[in-house]
Amino acid sequence: MSAPWKDVVLENVPTGPVAARIYNGEGLKKAAPLVLYLHGGAFLDTNHAVDRPVAVSLAEAGAIVVAADYTSGNQNAFPQVLECAYGILAYLGNKRNMLALGGAKKSLLFVAGEESGGNVAAGVALKARDQMPGSLDGQVLISPLLDPFMGSKSFLQAEESGMRERWTEGWNRYLGFLGGVCHPYAAPRYCSRLSGLAPALVLTAEDDPLRDESMEYGSRLKAAGVRVRQQVLPAGTGWPTLYGGQSKDRPSWQQDVCCCFKGFVEEVQA
């Protein structure tokens, strides 16, 4: 899969100018969905100018995907990284009808991310509910890294995927010594008030160490009255490679992500 892209600078983001790579899928409609994509990387990756296959998958579903550099200026530390991501979302929401992105005023606005980016996306969705109610049309959480205590049963597979030490280091980087784990925007899994959030698409796989925490969060969203589309893909798609993990299987998950997101957009539009 591939999608045309261009590098730009978003000049008027509240936290300062932000570099971004914009992906446009083929056959875009006039009011194509606009997606703020937050890359993963275990809260350690600060390099934005690289290929992002998840962003490409979302673009191939017919979206305009803004893969923004939300980490390099703050070293992936909470709360600065969350504030930057939220500022970009607010900027896109306010300017969607003016940006030369093929978007329109009625374009749906989504925030999406995988792994650590999924955690930040969930936190951004919480803040959007609190400070921009009604502005966010959906959140796309792809194997979100939600549990700083890394205590789920499926997490036992982290060693096999080569991610245990990296995730431990990443959580320490993200939360630091500020007690961020106590803040719902930093660790949405422990948020006690989930009602009123934008509809959610939650994706994981049978061989994903993050499966249990992803599914638990989706279930809690449902219990709070949030519209949720959840899917656990079968093992064998090389799913851990989505966020840099090891897998004996050849990666074949991109089409699944594309199809699931396309179905989710249709549900939100209905």
C-alpha positions in Angstrom: 0.0 0.0 0.0 1.1 3.5 -0.7 -0.4 7.0 -0.7 0.9 10.4 -2.0 2.3 12.6 0.7 3.8 16.1 1.2 5.7 17.7 4.0 4.4 21.0 5.4 4.6 23.2 8.5 1.5 24.0 10.5 2.4 27.5 11.5 -0.4 28.6 13.9 -0.6 25.7 16.3 -1.0 27.1 19.9 2.2 25.4 21.1 4.2 26.6 18.2 4.9 25.7 14.5 4.7 21.9 13.9 6.1 19.9 11.0 3.7 17.4 9.5 3.5 14.9 6.7 0.2 14.9 5.0 -1.0 11.7 3.3 -3.9 11.8 0.7 -5.6 8.6 -0.4 -6.7 8.0 -3.9 -10.2 9.0 -4.9 -10.7 11.5 -2.1 -14.2 12.9 -1.8 -14.7 16.7 -1.4 -15.5 16.3 2.3 -13.0 13.6 3.1 -12.4 12.8 6.8 -9.5 14.6 8.4 -7.3 12.5 10.7 -4.7 13.7 13.1 -2.3 10.7 13.3 0.0 10.3 16.3 2.8 7.8 15.7 3.8 5.1 18.1 7.3 4.3 19.2 7.0 3.4 22.9 7.2 7.1 23.9 10.8 7.1 22.7 10.5 7.8 18.9 10.9 11.5 18.1 11.6 11.1 14.4 8.6 12.2 12.4 10.0 12.3 8.9 9.8 8.6 8.2 7.3 6.3 6.5 4.3 5.6 8.6 2.4 2.5 7.3 -0.5 3.0 9.7 -1.0 6.5 8.4 -0.9 5.2 4.9 -3.6 2.6 5.7 -5.9 5.3 7.1 -5.3 7.4 3.9 -6.0 4.5 1.7 -9.4 4.3 3.4 -10.2 7.7 1.8 -8.9 10.1 4.5 -6.6 13.1 4.6 -4.1 12.1 7.3 -1.9 14.6 9.1 1.0 12.8 10.6 2.2 15.6 12.9 5.6 15.9 14.7 4.1 16.0 18.2 7.1 14.6 20.1 10.5 16.0 19.0 10.1 19.4 20.7 9.1 17.9 24.1 11.0 14.6 24.2 7.8 12.6 24.6 7.2 13.8 28.2 3.8 14.3 29.8 2.1 16.8 29.9 4.0 18.6 27.1 3.4 16.0 24.5 -0.3 15.8 25.2 -0.6 19.6 25.1 1.2 19.7 21.7 -1.1 16.9 20.2 -4.2 18.6 21.6 -3.1 21.9 20.2 -2.7 20.4 16.7 -6.1 18.9 16.9 -7.7 22.2 17.9 -5.8 23.9 15.0 -7.1 21.3 12.5 -10.6 21.6 13.8 -10.7 25.3 13.5 -8.9 25.5 10.1 -10.2 22.4 8.3 -12.2 24.5 5.8 -9.2 26.7 5.1 -6.4 24.2 4.8 -5.2 23.3 1.4 -5.8 19.6 2.2 -8.9 18.9 0.2 -10.9 19.1 3.4 -14.1 21.0 3.9 -16.0 22.6 6.8 -18.2 19.5 7.1 -15.3 17.0 7.0 -15.3 14.7 10.0 -12.4 15.1 12.4 -10.6 12.1 13.9 -7.6 11.5 16.2 -5.8 8.3 15.6 -2.7 6.5 16.9 -1.0 3.2 17.5 0.7 1.9 20.6 2.1 5.0 22.5 0.4 7.2 20.0 -2.8 5.4 20.8 -2.4 6.4 24.5 -1.9 10.0 23.5 -4.9 9.9 21.1 -7.1 8.6 23.9 -5.8 11.4 26.2 -6.5 14.0 23.5 -10.0 12.6 23.1 -10.6 13.1 26.8 -9.3 16.6 26.7 -11.4 17.4 23.6 -14.5 16.2 25.4 -13.7 18.5 28.3 -12.5 21.6 26.4 -14.0 21.3 22.9 -17.2 19.3 23.3 -18.7 18.1 20.1 -15.7 19.0 18.0 -14.2 15.5 17.7 -16.1 12.9 15.6 -14.1 9.8 16.5 -11.0 8.3 18.0 -9.0 5.5 16.5 -7.0 3.5 19.0 -4.8 0.8 17.4 -3.1 -1.4 20.1 -3.1 1.6 22.5 -0.4 1.3 25.1 -2.6 2.2 28.1 -1.3 0.4 31.2 1.8 1.8 32.8 1.9 -1.1 35.3 2.0 -3.6 32.3 0.1 -6.2 34.3 -2.3 -7.8 31.8 -2.2 -11.5 30.9 -1.5 -10.8 27.3 1.4 -8.7 28.2 3.3 -11.9 28.9 3.8 -12.0 25.2 5.8 -8.8 25.3 9.1 -10.7 25.7 8.4 -12.7 22.6 7.8 -9.5 20.6 11.0 -7.9 22.0 9.0 -5.0 23.5 9.1 -5.4 27.3 12.2 -3.4 28.0 11.4 -0.8 25.5 7.9 -0.2 26.9 9.3 -0.1 30.4 11.8 2.6 29.3 9.1 4.4 27.4 6.7 4.7 30.3 9.4 6.0 32.5 10.2 8.6 29.9 6.6 9.6 29.4 5.5 9.8 33.0 8.9 10.9 34.5 8.7 11.8 38.2 5.6 14.0 38.0 3.1 11.4 39.1 1.6 11.5 35.6 0.1 8.0 36.1 -2.5 9.7 38.4 -3.7 12.0 35.6 -6.4 10.6 33.4 -5.0 12.3 30.3 -1.6 10.5 30.9 -3.1 7.1 31.6 -6.7 7.0 30.2 -7.1 3.4 31.3 -7.5 4.8 34.9 -9.8 7.6 34.0 -13.0 7.3 36.2 -15.2 9.3 33.8 -15.4 8.1 30.3 -18.9 9.2 29.3 -19.4 11.8 26.6 -16.3 10.8 24.6 -16.2 10.6 20.8 -17.0 7.2 19.2 -14.1 4.9 19.2 -12.5 2.3 17.0 -10.3 -0.1 19.0 -8.1 -2.5 17.0 -5.8 -5.3 18.3 -4.9 -8.9 17.4 -4.8 -12.3 19.1 -1.0 -12.2 19.2 -0.7 -8.6 20.5 0.8 -8.2 23.9 -1.4 -5.1 24.2 -4.6 -7.0 23.4 -6.1 -7.2 26.9 -5.6 -3.6 27.9 -7.0 -2.5 24.5 -10.1 -4.6 24.9 -10.6 -3.7 28.5 -10.6 0.0 27.6 -13.0 -0.6 24.8 -15.3 -2.4 27.1 -15.1 0.4 29.7 -16.0 2.9 27.0 -19.0 0.9 26.0 -20.1 0.7 29.6 -19.9 4.5 29.8 -22.3 4.8 26.8 -19.7 5.6 24.2 -20.2 4.1 20.7 -17.4 1.6 20.2 -16.4 -0.6 17.3 -13.9 -3.3 18.6 -12.1 -5.9 16.6 -9.5 -8.5 17.5 -7.7 -9.6 14.3 -6.5 -13.2 14.1 -2.9 -14.1 14.8 -0.6 -14.5 11.8 -0.7 -11.0 10.3 2.6 -9.9 11.8 0.6 -7.4 14.0 3.5 -6.6 16.4 5.5 -5.1 13.5 2.9 -2.4 13.4 4.6 -0.7 16.4 8.1 -2.0 15.8 7.8 -5.4 17.5 9.2 -8.7 16.3 7.0 -11.3 14.6 7.7 -14.6 12.8 4.9 -13.7 10.4 5.0 -11.6 7.3 3.2 -8.3 8.0 -0.2 -8.3 6.3 -2.2 -6.1 8.6 -2.4 -2.9 6.6 -5.5 -3.9 4.6 -7.3 -4.9 7.8 -6.6 -1.5 9.3 -7.8 0.2 6.1 -11.0 -1.8 6.0 -11.8 -1.4 9.7 -11.3 2.4 9.6 -13.4 2.7 6.4 -16.3 0.8 8.2 -15.9 3.0 11.3 -16.2 6.2 9.3 -19.3 4.9 7.6 -20.8 4.2 11.1 -20.0 7.6 12.3 -21.5 9.3 9.3 -24.7 7.2 9.5 
